[in-house]
Amino acid sequence: MTTPVERSPYKVIILCGGTGMRLREETEFRPKALVEIGGRPILWHIMKHYSRYGYRDFVLALGYKGEMIADYFENYFRLSCDYTLTLDGRGERVFHHEPGGDEQGWRITFAWTGQDTMTGGRIARAGRYVREELFLATYGDGVSDVPIPRVVDFHRASGRAATLVGVPLPSPFGVVETEDGAVTEFREKPLLGGRINGGFFVFSREALAYFGGDDEELDRPLNRLVADRELGIYPHDGFWKSMDTMKDVIDLNRLWKAGDAPWKTWSDAPPPFVPAHQLDPASLAPRAEVRRPVPAAAP
């Protein structure tokens, strides 16, 4: 079981507003952040990883089909729990158990950051919800087992305005070593020299001054930070994978199905199953929770 950790006061901004053009087979119908691994959106997997370390206050920077992401969480209990619905015009639902994890403690801010806003602009817009001295940020399409608290500690110790997680650069091809026309070694997609941006960040609040308008990709403010020697790097040699193509979706689902998903750093116990013939109907009421639907906003 995962050891419970204290809730962190710091927010996590997750970029989930892009169109995901390289994954058009999926993103034509839903945002990339809702593409599923093991029956759950990749966004859920990312949030579970942060939540495992106590980071449960999220700001979702929405754009393309963002309403589908909001709907997913608005209906989270309905899609995750047994419940009873009374068709009496009021639409009251009685939920008979919790989802089984720490999701009930998540606090999610849905930030509508614009349909065509670039990644840097989305963080700038979402930054209005940051009041604490630092915040975390990541993309909504990559999973890793990066130890978030160590990255935060590294950032604090560095005294810099920003820290990114650097991961090894994997080769997309196998490498062949030869000698005198003969193959001496074949390495399947080895790691190359250097590191790439792994997409996990810690920013001090003053770093928001480096961000510009809606038309800026994230590399623009990062390069400004570099120019001022205010960007640090935390090297991570563990698991990391972005979901950019259909092959990535298949690979991640294969790992999850095999029970070999290194990014699954949490351990949730599912709600206990009680056979129907052992249920005491009177015992259901104290555990039930009534949730009324939120009225639609006036046009």
N, C-alpha and C positions, 0 to 999 in steps of 0.2 A: 504493500500500500504506500502511496505517496504521503509523506509527512506533511500535515497542514502547516502553512506558513502565514505569517502576519500579512494583512492587506497593505499594499504599498499606496502611498498618497499620489504617486505619479501616474500621469495619463500616458496611454499608448495611442498614437495616431497611426491608423492603418490606411494606406492608399488603395482604394478599391473603386476608382472611377473611370479607369481606362476602358477602351473598347476591346482589347485583346485580339487584335487582327490576326496574329499568327495561330490562334486557336479558334478560327472562325466556325469550325464544325460545332463547337459548343456555344461560343459567345454570340452567335446570331440570335439565340433564343434566351440567353440569360447572361448576367455579368460574369466575368472570369472568376471573381471571388466566390461565386456559388457553384462552380464546377466541383463535382464531388470526388472525394476519396473515401472509399468504404462506406458510402451512403451518407456522408456528411460533407458540407462545403469545405473547400480548402481554407476559407476564412475561419471557420469553426476550429479547425486544427491549429491554426496560428494563434487564435485567442486562447485555446486550451493550454498551449505551451506557455504563453505569458502568465495565464492565470495560475498555473502550477507553481510559479514563483511569487505569487501574491499581487501581480499586476492585473487588476480586474476593472479598471476604469478606462474605457475605450472611446476614442473619437474616430468614427468611420467617415473618411473623406469620400463622399459619394459623387457620382457623375452618371455615366452610362448605365441605364436600367437600375439606378439606385433604389427606386421604389421597391424592387424585388428583394433587395437586401433588407430594407426596412420591414417589409411584410414577413420575411422569414423569421426575424426576431420578435415581431409583434405577435406572431402565431407560434412561438417556440414551444410553449407549454402544450398547446393543442396538438402539436405534431410529435410531442415526446412523451406524453402521459395519458393514462386512462382518464376519461372524464365523462360526466353525465351532463347532457344539455337538455334544458327544459324549453320546449317550443311554446312559449306563452307571450311572445311579443317583447319580453325583456331580454331574452337570450342569455340568461344566467348559466354559467358553467361551473360544475363542481369537480375539481381535480382531486383524484384519489391518492396521488403520491407525487413526489418530486422527480425530476429527470434522473437523479442518481449521481450527479456531479456537483461542481461548484458554480455552475452557470447561474443559479438563482441569485448569486451575489454580484453578477456582472452589472456594471452601470455603463450604458451605451449612449453616446451622443451621436446623432445622425446629422452630419454636417454636409449640407448640399453645396458642394464646392464648384459647381458648374459643369456643363456637358463637355466643353472642349478645353477646360483648364489643364495645364501641364502639371507634372508632378511637383515641381517646386512651388507653383502657385497654389496647389491643393494644401500643402503643408502650411503655407503662409495664411491661407484662409482658416484652416482648422486651428491654427495657433491662437486664435482669439479665445479659445476655451482653455488655454493653459494659464494657470495662475501660480503654479508652483515654480521652484527654481530650476527644474529640469523636466524634460519629457522624453519619451521614447518614440521611435517611429519605425515603420517597416512597410514593405509592399504586401499586397493581399494575394500574392501568387507564389510564395516561396516558403518552404518548411526547412527546419534545421533543429539540431539538438544543442544549439549555442547556449551556454550557461548565462542567462540574462543578468543575474546579480553580479557575476564577475565582470561583465562588461560595464555595468553601472559603477562598480568600485574602481575599475580601471579609469573610467572617465573622470570620476571625482579626483583621483590621485594625480591625473595628468594636468589638471588646471586649465585644459583647453575648452573651447566653446562647443566642440563637437567630436564625436567618436563614431567611426564606422567599423563594422566587423569585416575583416578581410579573409577570404577563403581561397584555397589553392585553385589555380586555373586548370580544369580538366581538359584534355585534348579530345576533340570530337572524333578523332580517328585513331586506329591502331598504329603503333610506331614500329618500324622494322629496322633492326641494326644488321649491317652486312660487313663482310670481309672477303676480298678476292672473289666477288660474285656470288658468295654463299650467304644465306641468312644465318646470323649467329644468335639473334634474339628477336622475339616478337612480343611486344607489350601492348595489351589491349587498352586503349584509351588511357594512357598514363597521365599523371599530374605534371603539368609543365611548370617552369620556373615562374616566380612572382605570385601575386595575389590579385584577386578581383574584388570589387565591391559586393559583399554578400547581402546587402539590402537591409541590414539591421543597424539601427542608429540610436545613439543617445545624444541629445542636444541640451545644453544649458539654455535657459530662456532667452538670454541675450543673443543667442545665435539667430533668433528670428529677424534681427536687424540686417542679416545678410541675404534675406529672401526678398525677391522682387514681386513682379506682377504675375498675372494669370498665364502669360505666354512663356514663362521660364520653366524649363526642365530642371530637375533637381541638381544636375551637374553644375549649373551656373552658380548657385549659392555655395556649393561644395568647393568650387574653384576659388571663390572669393575667400573662403575660410583657409584654403591652402595658401593663398597669397599672403595671408596674415599669420601663417603657421599656427592656425587655430584648429586644425583637423588632425585628430589622432586615429590610430588604427589598432584594433584588438584582433590579433591573429587567432583564427579558429580552424583547427585541422579535423574537426569531427564531421558529422553528416551535414550536408547542405544540398538542396536541390530546388531549382525554380521550375515552375510549371508553364512552359512556353509553347509546347506543341502537343499534339495528340499522343505522341510516343511518351512524353513525360507523364501525361495523365495515366496511360496504361502502366508505365513503370511504377508509379506511386501506388496505384491500386493493387498491383501485384505484390508489392512489399507489404501493404496493409493486410491483404488477404492471407499472406504467408505468416503473419504475426511477427514480421521482421521490419517494423517501421521505427527507425531510430529516433525520429522526431516525436514519437509518442512518449513524452517524459512524464505524463500524468498516469494515474491509476484510479479509475472510478469504479466503485461497486454498483452494479445495477440494482434497481429496486428489488427487494426480495419477492420471489414468486410464491404465492400461497394458492394451492389448489382450491377450486370453487367450493368443494364439499367441506373444506375446513374453515371457510370464512364465517365470521360472526357478523351478520349484517349490521348489528348495533355498533360494532367497533369501527365501521367505516366513517361515521359522521365526525368523530373528533379529529380524524386525520384529513378530512376534506377541507378544501379551501375554495371559497366562492370568488370567482373573478368575473366582473362585469365587463362587457365590451366597451372600448373607448368610443364615445360618440364622434362621428365624423365632423371635421371642422367646417364651419359655414363657408360657402364659396365667397 
